[in-house]
Amino acid sequence: MMNLTEAKEIIGRYGLSPNKRLGQNFLVSGDMRDKMIDMIGVATDDRVLEIGPGLGALTERLVPAAESVTAVEVDSGLSRVLADRFGAEASFRLIHSDFLKLDLADTFTKVVSNLPYYCASEILFHVARFSAPHVYVLLQKEMAERIVAVPGSKTYGALTVTLGFYYEPKVLFRVSKESFYPRPEVTSSFVRLVRKSRLPVDGGEIELFHLVVKSAFWGRRKTMLKALSESPHLETGREIAARMLEHAGINSGVRGEDLGLESFVALVRAYRAVMAER
């Protein structure tokens, strides 16, 4: 079982040095690890994608329980550790690569990751491309608060809206700094994202939805009329933007930070309707 002593021994044996730039803070609390595994509830038919397994604290519990575990690790030193620890297991597949540059088949039932803060949102946006019903992520408390924020709050933004489009998110519990080595400067949270059985718009409009959300938040504190009409993501102009807002029943002076998911869905349909009238 992975603990602080074992983690330090492995790091020393392989001549590794935790990379602060990559956010390498390894989980070394057995109790916290077991609590996470209990929440994940791995079944014998689960096909798990683990992003950034590190030293394999979660991996060592996932591999015996799941049908398969595909581990994606960008660090070459950690990849050697994982290959030596789990390479003999038939259910384990290791991919030494940057997850953001991979084109993996959409075959997973669960996604698990200890996300580094510097690229957490990018990874989550990429994960959303997969149809896995459940995603479990360990990430900075502030990032978790952004994911579950409500319209009008300081932390509400494009990440909130985008993940809310695909998932029902819930912060399960906090994870203390002492659970990691090296000890990070911030508290973490363990978050569950449950995939919605039906997305708010159909496949042909999903990309448009993302462009509308990007347009709403590309400049903080802009009114929706200004944000949409001047957006670098969506070609509208002031007249089309005004008609979109009118069609969607949204006040032109409101800001993106104050709109809920249903308003963004309404804007997608309004854009389609307005462009069809031209």
N, C-alpha and C positions, 0 to 999 in steps of 0.2 A: 504494500500500500504506500502511495506517494506521501511523504512527509518532508519536513524541512531538512532533516539529516540526509535522507535518500536523495532529495533534490540537489543538495550541495555536493554529495558524493558523485552523482552522475555528471554534474556540471564540471567538477574537477577532473574526473576520469576522461571526459571527452575534450578537455581543454576549452570549454565554452566560456563565454562572457555575456551575460544577459544584455541585450541590445535595447537601450532606453529609447532610441529613435523608433524602433519597431514596437515599442510598448510591451516588451517581454517581461511580464510579471507572472510567475508560475504559481498555480494553485498548489498549496502545500498543506492545507487543512483537510484531513481525512473526514472529519465530521461534516464540513461544509460540502465536500465533494459528494459524500453519500446523500446528503440532503438534496443536492441538485439531481443526482441519479434517480432518487425516489420521485422527484417532480417530473422528470423526463419520462419515466415509466416505460423503459425499453421492452418491447415485445420480441418474441422469437422470429417474427416475420418483418421486423423493421429493417429498412435499408437506410442507414444513417450516414449523413455527410457531416464530417467534423472539420471545421475550418480553423487552422492554427492550433493544433493539438499540443504544441509546446513539448513538454517532457512526457506527456501521456497520462496525466493524472485521471482525466475522465475516460480516456481511451481504454485504460486497463479494466474499466467496468463496462464499457460499451461493447467491446469485442466479444466477450463470452456470452453476452445476453442477446445481441442482435443477429439477424440473418447475415448482414454485411456492414462493414464500416469502411467508408472511403475517407481517408485523412488527407487534407491538403495543407502542406507546410512549405512556406517560402524559404525558411532558413536552412542552409545546407547542413550545419552542425546538428540541429534538432532533427532533421530528416534522418541522419545517421543513427541517432538515438532511437527514433521510432522504428526504423528498419530492424535494428538489433533487438528491440524489445518485442515487437509484434509481427515481424516479417514472416515468421514460420506459421502464423495462423492463417488458415485457408480463407477465413471470412474477412481478412484485413487487406486493404489496398492502399498503398501510399503513393501520393502524387506530389513530387517536389516541384512546386510551381507557385506563382502568384495567382491566387483565386480569382482576382479581378481580370486576369488575362485568359482564363480557362473557358472552354466551351464544353461543359459537361452535359451528359444526357439527363433529362428530367425524369429520374427514376427513384428519387429518394422519398421516404415517408417522414423522416425527421431530419432537421438541420440543427447542429449544436456548435456553438462557438464562444470562445473567450476573446472578445473583440478589442483590439487596440484602439484607443481614442482617436488617433490621427486619421484613421480611415474607416471608422465604424459605420458612418452613414453611407459611404460608397459601397461597402460590403453588404449592408442591409438592402440597399437599392438593387444590388446584383442578386441577392438571395431571393428577392421578390419575383424574379423571373421564373423561379422554380415553383411547382405546384405542391410542394410538400405540405401536408396538413398542419404540421406543428414545427415551430422554430423556437429554440431556446438559446438565449444569448446572455452572456455575462459581460457587462459593460459599465462604464462610469455612471455614477448616480445621476449626474447632470444630463447625460445623454438619455437615460431612462425617463427622466422627467420630461424631456422634449417629446419623446415618443407618445406619452400618455397625456400630454398637455391639452387643455380645453381652449376653444377660441377666445381671444381677448387676453390671454395670459402672456407673460413676457417670453415664455419658452416655446410658445406655439409657432409653428412655421411649416415650411415645405416638407420636412421630414415627417412631422405629425400627420399631415394630410395624406402624403403618399403612402405611408405604412398603414394608415387608417383605411385607405382604399382597398388594400389587400387583406388586412388582418384585423382581428380583435385583440388588442394588446393588453397585457396585464403585468404589473411589477409584482413578482412573487415574494421576494424578500431582499434585504440588504446583505451585503457581504463585506465584512470588515477588512481594513488594510492588513491586519495581522494574518489573514488567510493566505497571503501571497509572499513570494520571495522573488526578487527583492521587494521590499515593502513599498507599495505605491504611495503617492501623496494624497490620493483621493479614495473615498469610499466607493464601492461598486454595488450594482444591483443585478439580480437575476430576473430576466424578463421572458415571458412566454408570449408568442405571437401565434394565434390560431387563425388559419387561413379561412376566409369567407367562402361558403359554398357557392355563392353567386356574387360576382363582382358588380359594382354599381353601374358600369357601362359595358357594352360588349367588346369583343376583340378588336373590331375595326376602329373603335374610338379610344382605346387605352392610350395610344401614343399622343393623341390630341389632349386627353386629360392631363398627361404629364407636362405638355407644353403650356397648358392653361395655368397649372400650378406654378411652374417655373416663372411664368409671366407675372403672376400675382406677387411673387416674393423676390423678384430680381432686384428690387430696390426697396428696402424696408421703409415703412411709414408713407409710401406713396398711396394715393387714392387708387381705387380699382380702375377708374377711367384713365388716369395717367399711366398706371402700370401696364394696362392692356394696350393702350394706344401707342406707347413708346417701347413696348417689349422687343428685345432682340430675339426672342424665341418664337413669336407668333406675329405674322404680318396682318395687322388689322387697320391701324390708323384710327383717328379719333371718331370718325363717323361710325365705323363698324363696331368699335368698342362700345360706343354709347348705345347702339342698337342691341348689342349683345346683352348689356346690363339691363336694358329696358325689357327685353324679351324674357330674361331670367328673373325679373322682379327684384333686382338688386339696386340699391341706391348707389349712384355713381361716386359719391363721396366716401363710401365705406372703404376700409382697408382690408387687404388679404388676411391679415392677422385676426380679423373679427368674423371671418366666414367659416362656417362648418363645411363638412364634406359634401352635404347635399347641395350646397350653393355652387361648389365647383362642378359637380355633376350637371347642375342646371346650366352653368355657363358653357359646358361642352355641347349640350343640346342646343343652346341658343346660338352658338357659333355655327353649327350645322345648318340651323334654320335660316339664319341671316345670310350665310353664303349661298344657300339654295335660292334665295329670293333675288339675288343679284342678276 
